[in-house]
């Protein structure tokens, strides 16, 4: 997924964030900064990171020079972007811009670390629906910027039968028989050998091995033997993802990529300029 700032959910998120912070006006800025003053803002990485969301600056400010793009890996001290315009606008929108850049680059940075951990295994890392409410599209774009493959965007675009579905439907077979009405490939979450065998017998396209140890998962992957795609999930961390990858699945999914990403450190310094200064 590319960082698409034309997506309606992206634009809506930016508008909500600006409205939330500005409210009836920035009383500090309006009281001490002249209305005709102009300035330049410089966004600088304060740590090594994978960039995500820098394109959003074009929705927040008027004159933007992007020096990096989403997916770029940068070192501490590198400039990400420069913005010029009315001093008041730069000051009132600085925090919203940083909140997006720091959060989304945090997701991308963690995603890239997961991808790095499984290099050479052929396993694809997937994200999940464990996202911040209202920010799913942005966080999925950030995960993709870090090299992760996006799993389903929502409940509407893929069939994934989980343990609660199985329990309420009366079993794996019953759940799969009903799910076939969707006409989509069926993925089934399993936790036992019996559920693995039943999912295979019923023609599951992908089998999700949930909350198993790496050794347990390796045994089930061997049993499945490419008769269905395999995915491992449940308790996946940076410290154990390599062990799970060596169990031989096609995919590993981790909610931590979005729900546990730590915001990275980005600085925004704002400096006065004259109207005659070159852009």
Wavefront OBJ file of the C-alpha trace (Angstrom):
o trace
v 0.000 0.000 0.000
v 1.335 3.456 -0.929
v 0.834 6.451 1.340
v -2.265 7.798 -0.365
v -3.146 11.219 1.043
v -6.189 11.403 -1.224
v -7.897 8.587 0.711
v -11.036 10.016 2.380
v -10.211 8.384 5.726
v -6.788 10.033 5.695
v -8.183 13.469 4.948
v -10.884 13.050 7.576
v -8.324 12.041 10.216
v -6.215 15.121 9.521
v -9.240 17.429 9.620
v -10.396 15.916 12.927
v -6.953 16.288 14.460
v -6.649 19.934 13.435
v -10.124 20.747 14.718
v -9.485 18.926 17.996
v -6.310 20.909 18.720
v -7.201 24.349 17.368
v -10.767 24.595 18.625
v -11.782 28.265 18.700
v -8.192 29.430 18.083
v -4.605 29.403 19.336
v -4.704 32.060 22.033
v -0.953 31.909 22.691
v 0.148 32.293 19.082
v -2.487 34.888 18.198
v -1.480 37.043 21.164
v 2.285 37.117 20.602
v 2.990 36.511 16.905
v 2.297 39.138 14.232
v -0.291 38.152 11.621
v 2.044 39.055 8.734
v 5.105 37.164 10.052
v 6.499 34.260 8.036
v 8.661 31.334 9.091
v 10.244 28.058 8.057
v 9.754 24.768 9.922
v 12.309 21.968 9.698
v 11.348 18.418 10.660
v 14.413 16.479 11.818
v 14.788 12.843 12.920
v 16.244 12.622 16.430
v 16.819 8.856 16.211
v 17.262 6.166 13.564
v 13.850 5.305 12.123
v 11.730 4.227 9.176
v 9.718 7.207 7.977
v 5.956 7.091 7.506
v 3.345 9.775 6.998
v 5.598 12.622 5.915
v 3.294 13.091 2.910
v 0.566 14.249 5.318
v 2.423 17.538 5.704
v 0.972 18.557 2.339
v -2.513 18.320 3.881
v -1.501 20.357 6.924
v 0.662 23.137 5.470
v 0.691 25.177 2.242
v 4.331 25.154 1.082
v 6.026 21.818 1.728
v 9.376 20.426 0.580
v 9.618 16.704 1.268
v 13.192 15.537 1.704
v 12.222 11.952 2.552
v 9.279 9.695 1.706
v 7.398 6.996 3.571
v 9.468 3.815 3.705
v 12.833 5.603 3.790
v 15.200 4.543 6.546
v 16.940 7.541 8.045
v 19.557 8.192 10.682
v 19.365 10.582 13.595
v 19.999 14.134 12.431
v 18.564 13.753 8.938
v 15.974 16.268 7.768
v 12.624 14.855 6.707
v 10.912 17.965 5.363
v 10.824 21.754 5.312
v 7.681 23.847 5.440
v 7.228 27.568 4.797
v 4.316 29.871 5.428
v 2.635 32.185 7.883
v 4.263 31.874 11.291
v 0.899 31.532 12.990
v -0.141 28.615 10.795
v 3.160 26.818 11.352
v 2.860 27.213 15.105
v -0.795 26.176 15.349
v -0.296 23.067 13.212
v 3.144 21.953 14.411
v 1.868 19.573 17.108
v -0.705 17.864 14.889
v 1.966 17.316 12.241
v 4.387 15.878 14.784
v 1.738 13.647 16.367
v 1.070 12.022 13.003
v 4.716 11.733 11.973
v 5.926 10.387 15.311
v 3.114 7.834 15.688
v 3.158 6.598 12.093
v 6.947 6.479 11.857
v 6.897 4.532 15.128
v 4.645 1.935 13.506
v 6.823 1.797 10.383
v 9.995 1.500 12.450
v 8.654 -1.412 14.483
v 7.287 -3.059 11.326
v 10.701 -2.845 9.664
v 12.326 -4.472 12.695
v 9.916 -7.429 12.432
v 10.694 -7.747 8.719
v 14.431 -7.628 9.397
v 14.149 -10.396 12.004
v 12.733 -12.915 9.494
v 14.980 -12.053 6.576
v 16.029 -15.080 4.565
v 13.189 -17.311 5.770
v 10.703 -16.460 3.010
v 8.046 -15.664 5.612
v 5.852 -12.597 5.128
v 4.957 -10.511 8.172
v 1.319 -9.417 8.398
v -0.324 -6.685 10.433
v -3.749 -7.074 12.085
v -6.918 -5.122 12.899
v -5.474 -4.161 16.297
v -5.259 -0.506 15.326
v -6.153 2.822 16.932
v -9.879 3.445 16.335
v -10.311 5.857 13.441
v -6.691 5.581 12.299
v -6.673 2.128 10.693
v -5.960 3.257 7.144
v -3.081 5.458 8.298
v -1.587 2.790 10.553
v -1.922 0.131 7.853
v -0.127 2.464 5.428
v 2.598 2.977 8.026
v 2.971 -0.785 8.544
v 3.293 -1.243 4.787
v 5.915 1.525 4.682
v 7.915 -0.611 7.108
v 7.753 -3.598 4.751
v 4.860 -5.495 6.312
v 2.112 -7.038 4.175
v -1.322 -5.689 5.059
v -3.805 -8.324 6.236
v -7.508 -7.590 5.825
v -8.447 -3.941 6.200
v -11.681 -4.788 7.973
v -14.317 -7.439 8.500
v -15.696 -6.780 5.026
v -12.820 -7.893 2.804
v -11.818 -11.409 3.898
v -13.148 -14.470 5.715
v -11.300 -15.381 8.904
v -13.093 -17.907 11.127
v -11.801 -17.487 14.681
v -12.302 -19.549 17.804
v -15.394 -17.610 18.877
v -16.992 -18.206 15.463
v -16.195 -21.913 15.784
v -17.676 -22.082 19.255
v -20.891 -20.282 18.305
v -21.325 -22.123 14.998
v -20.881 -25.513 16.651
v -17.526 -26.512 15.205
v -15.013 -25.924 12.409
v -17.038 -27.779 9.784
v -20.283 -25.985 10.595
v -18.593 -22.580 10.527
v -16.874 -23.293 7.204
v -20.052 -24.588 5.579
v -21.822 -21.347 6.441
v -18.849 -19.188 5.421
v -18.797 -20.670 1.923
v -21.838 -18.509 1.152
v -19.475 -15.538 0.978
v -17.750 -16.959 -2.083
v -14.373 -15.935 -0.676
v -11.358 -18.064 0.308
v -11.663 -19.256 3.898
v -9.027 -18.858 6.581
v -9.570 -20.754 9.838
v -7.932 -20.146 13.203
v -7.068 -23.429 14.945
v -5.577 -24.353 18.291
v -5.572 -28.167 18.296
v -4.566 -31.042 16.028
v -8.223 -32.034 15.663
v -9.113 -28.547 14.416
v -6.176 -28.582 11.983
v -7.332 -31.874 10.499
v -10.950 -30.743 10.280
v -9.990 -27.460 8.593
v -7.899 -29.365 6.055
v -10.669 -31.880 5.398
v -13.112 -29.035 4.782
v -10.833 -27.294 2.277
v -9.543 -24.250 4.181
v -7.429 -21.973 2.004
v -5.311 -20.820 4.921
v -4.880 -22.231 8.417
v -3.981 -19.874 11.235
v -2.048 -21.626 14.012
v -2.895 -19.644 17.110
v -1.004 -19.446 20.400
v 1.334 -22.369 19.778
v 5.002 -22.602 20.664
v 7.457 -22.536 17.750
v 8.018 -26.289 18.120
v 4.273 -27.026 18.201
v 3.708 -24.809 15.166
v 6.496 -26.554 13.235
v 4.819 -29.915 13.756
v 1.479 -28.625 12.457
v 3.089 -26.856 9.494
v 4.705 -30.169 8.594
v 1.363 -31.955 8.862
v -0.362 -29.395 6.637
v 2.456 -29.823 4.112
v 1.342 -27.048 1.718
v -2.214 -28.365 1.429
v -3.199 -24.926 2.668
v -1.337 -21.703 3.332
v -0.136 -21.431 6.914
v -0.083 -18.459 9.254
v 1.155 -18.219 12.830
v -0.203 -15.727 15.339
v -0.517 -15.159 19.068
v 2.194 -13.733 21.308
v 4.539 -12.829 18.458
v 7.328 -10.470 19.543
v 10.637 -9.277 18.163
v 12.428 -11.735 20.416
v 10.567 -14.837 19.220
v 9.467 -14.033 15.669
v 12.594 -15.608 14.157
v 11.916 -18.893 15.940
v 8.370 -18.890 14.625
v 9.594 -18.087 11.107
v 11.932 -21.080 11.250
v 8.868 -23.270 11.877
v 8.210 -22.804 8.158
v 4.865 -20.942 7.816
v 3.928 -18.749 4.885
v 2.884 -15.851 7.119
v 3.285 -14.538 10.652
v 0.886 -11.914 11.965
v 1.524 -9.639 14.914
v -0.829 -7.141 16.511
v 2.158 -5.570 18.275
v 3.141 -3.795 15.061
v 0.270 -1.368 15.537
v -0.942 -1.721 19.117
v 2.490 -1.576 20.775
v 4.508 0.702 18.493
v 6.316 3.489 20.370
v 6.319 6.961 18.842
v 9.715 7.976 17.490
v 11.483 11.241 18.288
v 11.128 13.939 15.625
v 11.923 17.610 16.207
v 10.255 20.573 14.540
v 12.287 23.762 14.735
v 10.580 26.936 13.471
v 12.694 29.881 12.296
v 11.719 33.382 11.131
v 12.074 34.307 7.464
v 11.335 37.431 5.441
v 8.860 37.558 2.572
v 11.788 38.156 0.208
v 13.596 34.943 1.172
v 13.790 32.315 -1.616
v 11.359 29.401 -1.285
l 1 2 3 4 5 6 7 8 9 10 11 12 13 14 15 16 17 18 19 20 21 22 23 24 25 26 27 28 29 30 31 32 33 34 35 36 37 38 39 40 41 42 43 44 45 46 47 48 49 50 51 52 53 54 55 56 57 58 59 60 61 62 63 64 65 66 67 68 69 70 71 72 73 74 75 76 77 78 79 80 81 82 83 84 85 86 87 88 89 90 91 92 93 94 95 96 97 98 99 100 101 102 103 104 105 106 107 108 109 110 111 112 113 114 115 116 117 118 119 120 121 122 123 124 125 126 127 128 129 130 131 132 133 134 135 136 137 138 139 140 141 142 143 144 145 146 147 148 149 150 151 152 153 154 155 156 157 158 159 160 161 162 163 164 165 166 167 168 169 170 171 172 173 174 175 176 177 178 179 180 181 182 183 184 185 186 187 188 189 190 191 192 193 194 195 196 197 198 199 200 201 202 203 204 205 206 207 208 209 210 211 212 213 214 215 216 217 218 219 220 221 222 223 224 225 226 227 228 229 230 231 232 233 234 235 236 237 238 239 240 241 242 243 244 245 246 247 248 249 250 251 252 253 254 255 256 257 258 259 260 261 262 263 264 265 266 267 268 269 270 271 272 273 274 275 276 277 278 279
